[in-house]
Every structure is written in structure tokens, then in C-alpha cells.
Amino acid sequence: MPSDLVSMIRGDDSIDAIGEYLDALAADDREREANSLGGSDQARLFDKAADAPTITLEHFVPRELDDLVPVHHPGRNTIMTLSYFRGFQKRFTRSADGSGRLFGYNASNAWFITPGYFVAYETTGHETWAERGGVVVDYFQVPDAAVPEAWPKVIPNSQGLQRLVYHQTRDFMRRVSSHVSIGRASREDQGGDRILDYWFTLCRQDRSPS
């Protein structure tokens, strides 16, 4: 039997109603429900989230946190692979260089793929991107200033096995609730900028390890 969240996604419930439902859950229940969705339900949720308030960088790293404090967002992707490898985390921090950008990387259950660093920023002023989502997670860029000491070494996404996953890609993010977001990937290659049939959910942890 579908969960309450799945029933809402498949039904006529608005993104506001879905957000209110998730906000009312305990943190562990919210994370479990948000990160249990299959590909078709993630696709439906992404479409519904087009009507949500525009997501901002503060969703990923709340304003009250100091620079270089890491914030973990456990997630689930829709890559065609074993279920175990669909679990991952995006880990964000606010850069300390005054730019307002977020730095981050992917902590994946696929341990053999190196982290996949990125820079995240808002899409304001870029009309095409803004239609996709309010924040872009940009793998064309990697941090060019300090990151938390405990994080892995920063390397470009053109190197190693991570090239197969992150090279020339961007993720566009939409808000679902105060903690939950949903993203869809795009890839830029000789065929141009292509939106991919690849989605993922994230659920922010209010207290993340360092």
C-alpha cells in the first residue's frame, strides 16, 4: 500500500500540502519518507515542486551557521543500479571567501567513485536555468577556496571514475518543504545542454557531524 507521501504525490495534493505534511513529521520519519521514493514518484514530485516557493542557498546551509560548517543532506537518486548505491549524501558548506557561494561534495555508497565536488549558487538572472530550479549544483566548478578540514581532497570532476558521473553535469534544485528538496540533472556535451531523466531527493539534517 502506498505511503501517505506517495499517495499525495500521485493524487491532486498541492506542493504546499505535501510540504506541510513533511514539515509535521519527526526528523527521522521525514528523511525516511522523502528518501524512499522511486523514480516515477520523484519525477512527479519535481513537476509539482515547480509551484513551490523558489529555493535559495539558505535551504541548504541556514543563515545562522558560520562559514565552513558542514550541513549534510541524505538523499536517494534514481540511477539504474542496485538499491544500495542509490543512497548518498550531498554535503554543503558556506564558503569563507565572502562570495556567498556554497561548496560541497557527494558522499556516495559507491565508495570506488571519488567525491564529486561542486559549487552551488542561485539561478537568479539566468532565465532558462531559473525555470529549472532556484539553485544549481554545478559540477563544472569545484571549490577554489578553503573547505572543511575533514573533507576529502578537492579534485576536478574530469579526473578518475567520477568523470563518468559528474563531469559536465549540473543539478537543478526545487523546494519541497523546509527540509526536503528535489533535484534533476542536466549534462552538457556535443549534443548541447540536455535535461536528463535522473532525479534525486534530499533531506537536510539540522545537526550534521563535522
SULKAVEN-V779723 format. One record per residue. OMEGA is omega in radians with two decimals (NA if undefined). Layout:
# SULKAVEN-V779723
omega=OMEGA
omega=OMEGA
This chain:
# SULKAVEN-V779723
omega=-3.10
omega=3.05
omega=3.10
omega=-3.13
omega=3.13
omega=3.13
omega=3.12
omega=-3.14
omega=-3.10
omega=-3.12
omega=-3.07
omega=-3.10
omega=3.14
omega=3.08
omega=3.09
omega=3.13
omega=3.11
omega=3.12
omega=3.12
omega=3.11
omega=-3.12
omega=3.14
omega=-3.08
omega=-3.11
omega=2.94
omega=-3.01
omega=-3.11
omega=3.13
omega=3.13
omega=3.14
omega=-3.12
omega=-3.11
omega=-3.10
omega=-3.06
omega=3.05
omega=-3.04
omega=3.03
omega=-3.04
omega=-3.09
omega=3.12
omega=3.03
omega=3.11
omega=3.10
omega=-3.12
omega=3.11
omega=3.13
omega=3.12
omega=-3.09
omega=3.03
omega=-3.13
omega=-3.14
omega=2.99
omega=-3.10
omega=3.14
omega=3.13
omega=3.13
omega=-3.12
omega=3.05
omega=-3.05
omega=3.05
omega=-3.12
omega=-3.03
omega=-3.03
omega=-3.12
omega=3.09
omega=3.04
omega=3.09
omega=2.97
omega=-3.10
omega=3.08
omega=-3.06
omega=3.09
omega=3.05
omega=-3.08
omega=3.08
omega=3.14
omega=-3.08
omega=3.07
omega=-3.14
omega=-3.13
omega=3.09
omega=-3.08
omega=-3.12
omega=-3.06
omega=3.11
omega=3.08
omega=-3.11
omega=2.99
omega=2.84
omega=-3.12
omega=-3.05
omega=2.93
omega=3.07
omega=-3.14
omega=-3.11
omega=-3.07
omega=3.12
omega=-3.09
omega=-3.09
omega=-3.14
omega=2.95
omega=2.99
omega=3.11
omega=3.08
omega=3.13
omega=3.01
omega=-2.96
omega=2.97
omega=3.04
omega=-2.99
omega=-3.08
omega=3.09
omega=-3.12
omega=-2.73
omega=-3.03
omega=3.14
omega=3.14
omega=2.95
omega=-3.14
omega=-3.14
omega=-3.11
omega=-3.04
omega=3.13
omega=3.13
omega=3.09
omega=-2.91
omega=-3.10
omega=-3.14
omega=-3.10
omega=3.09
omega=-3.13
omega=-3.12
omega=-3.06
omega=3.14
omega=3.05
omega=3.01
omega=-2.88
omega=3.13
omega=2.99
omega=-3.12
omega=2.99
omega=-3.11
omega=3.13
omega=3.07
omega=-3.02
omega=2.98
omega=3.11
omega=-3.04
omega=-3.08
omega=-3.10
omega=3.12
omega=3.08
omega=3.13
omega=3.05
omega=3.14
omega=-3.10
omega=3.04
omega=-3.09
omega=3.01
omega=-3.12
omega=3.13
omega=3.09
omega=-3.10
omega=-3.05
omega=-2.93
omega=-3.03
omega=3.09
omega=3.11
omega=3.01
omega=3.05
omega=3.12
omega=-2.94
omega=3.03
omega=-3.14
omega=3.01
omega=3.10
omega=-3.10
omega=3.13
omega=-2.98
omega=3.03
omega=3.10
omega=-3.10
omega=3.03
omega=-3.03
omega=2.98
omega=3.12
omega=3.13
omega=3.14
omega=-3.09
omega=3.10
omega=-3.14
omega=-3.12
omega=-3.03
omega=2.99
omega=-3.07
omega=3.04
omega=-3.08
omega=-3.09
omega=3.04
omega=3.05
omega=3.05
omega=3.08
omega=-3.07
omega=2.99
omega=-3.14
omega=3.09
omega=-3.10
omega=3.03
omega=3.13
omega=NA
